[in-house]
Amino acid sequence: MSNWPGKYVIGLTGNIATGKSVVRRMLEHLGAYTIDADALSHRAIARGAPGYKPVLEYFGKWILNADGEINRGKLGELAFREPAALEKLEDIIHPLVGQAVDMLIKRASQSVVVIEAIKLFESELRRGCDSVWITYAPEEVQIERLMRKRGLTHEQAIQRISAQSPQSDKVAAADVVIRNIGSYEDLWKQVNNAWKQAVPAGPTQPTIIRKAAAGEFSISRGKPKNSEAIANLINRLSQNHEKVSADDIMAEFGDKAYMLLQVGDNLVGVAAWQVENLVARTTDLYLDPGIDVDKGLETLISEVERASGDLQCEASLIFPTSELAGREHIWKKLGYEERTPDSLTVQAWTDAALESMPADSALFFKQMRQDRVLRPI
C-alpha cells in the first residue's frame, strides 16, 4: 500500500531514452494524475529555489549561465562523469523532490497517481509505490534516440547509457514491463492492457465532456481513434502546405492531449495541448471560420483550462496564430495577456515558452494558481 491513503500509486521508471515520458502521458490520457519527478528536480535548483545555493556551494559558480541560472548541461556533464558528484547532487535534490511529490499527491483529486522518475529505485519514492512499471528499449534504439532527439554524439550517448544501472536489473524488479520497440499503436495497446489489468477499477477520462442541442457546440476529449478526423481538419484549415497524416496525429498522442469541438457530427475545432512541469502549453488551435469563432475559441480554451487545472497547473501558455491572436476581447475576457518568454517571472514558465512556442505565433499567458511547488525562497 502506498504512503498516501486513497491513492493507487504507480512508479514509472526506465533508463534514458526508453520512452518513460510517452508512457506517462498515455496514462494521463487514461485518467491518472502524473508527476514528472525529473522535471521537479530542475525546479529544485532554479535560482532562488531551495536547492540552488547548496549546488553552487558544492560545484562552484562556473556552472552558472550569464542570467544567474544553473547551466544544467554543464552540471550534467560533470555529474555523469564523476560518480561522487552525481551522488552529491542527488543528496541535495532527492529530498526536495520528495517533498514536492508529497504535496502534489495529497492535493490531487485523481485516485491513481503516476510518478515518473529515472532514479526511482535509488530514491525514497519507491517505498511509496503500489506498483512499479518499467519502460524498456534495446541499447541501439536508446543511442539512436539520444543522437536524433538530444543532439548527442555517439560517444556521449554511450556515456549517458553506461552511467545508469543495467536495464535487466530494473526489468527483473518490475511489476509491469512496457517494451517500447515498435509502433506508437503497439505501445498504446501495451499501456492500455496493463492499465486494465493493474488498475481494474481505475478512473477513465470522460470522452464526451459536454453534449449540446442541435446546432450548438459539444466538446469531447480526443482519442487515438479520432486521429484521422483531426488530421483532416488540420489539413483543411492549416495555412502551411505540410500535410499531416492520421499516423502523425496518432504519434502526437505521446506528447499532447486533444480537445475536440463539434457541431452535431462535424468536427469544427481542435486544441492540442500538453502539461509539463506544471505548465499547460496549447500549441495548436484550429477553428473552422464558418462557425462563431469567438464562442468556439472561448469554449475550447475554457475546457483546456479546466482539464489543466485538474493537473494542478501553475500557468497556462497559449500560442495562437496571428488571426486568433487578434481577437483581443476574447483573450481579455478569458484573463490572458500577451507576453514574451523573457517577461515571465518564473524560470520554469520561461523555459516552457521557449521550448514550445511555434514559429510565427504569439504568446498569451495566464497564471492559474498562486501556491507554486518549489517556489523561490
PEDA-V438497 format. One record per helix or strand of 3 or more residues. SS is the DSSP state (H for helix, E for strand). FROM is the first residue (numbers start at 1). LEN is the number of residues. If there is no record, write none. Layout:
SS/FROM/LEN + SS/FROM/LEN
//
This chain:
E/8/7 + H/20/10 + E/33/4 + H/37/8 + H/52/8 + H/61/3 + H/72/10 + H/83/25 + E/112/5 + H/124/5 + E/131/6 + H/139/12 + H/154/9 + H/167/7 + E/176/4 + H/184/15 + E/208/3 + E/217/5 + H/224/14 + H/246/7 + E/257/7 + E/266/11 + E/279/9 + H/293/18 + E/315/4 + H/322/4 + H/328/7 + H/341/3 + H/347/10 + E/364/4
//
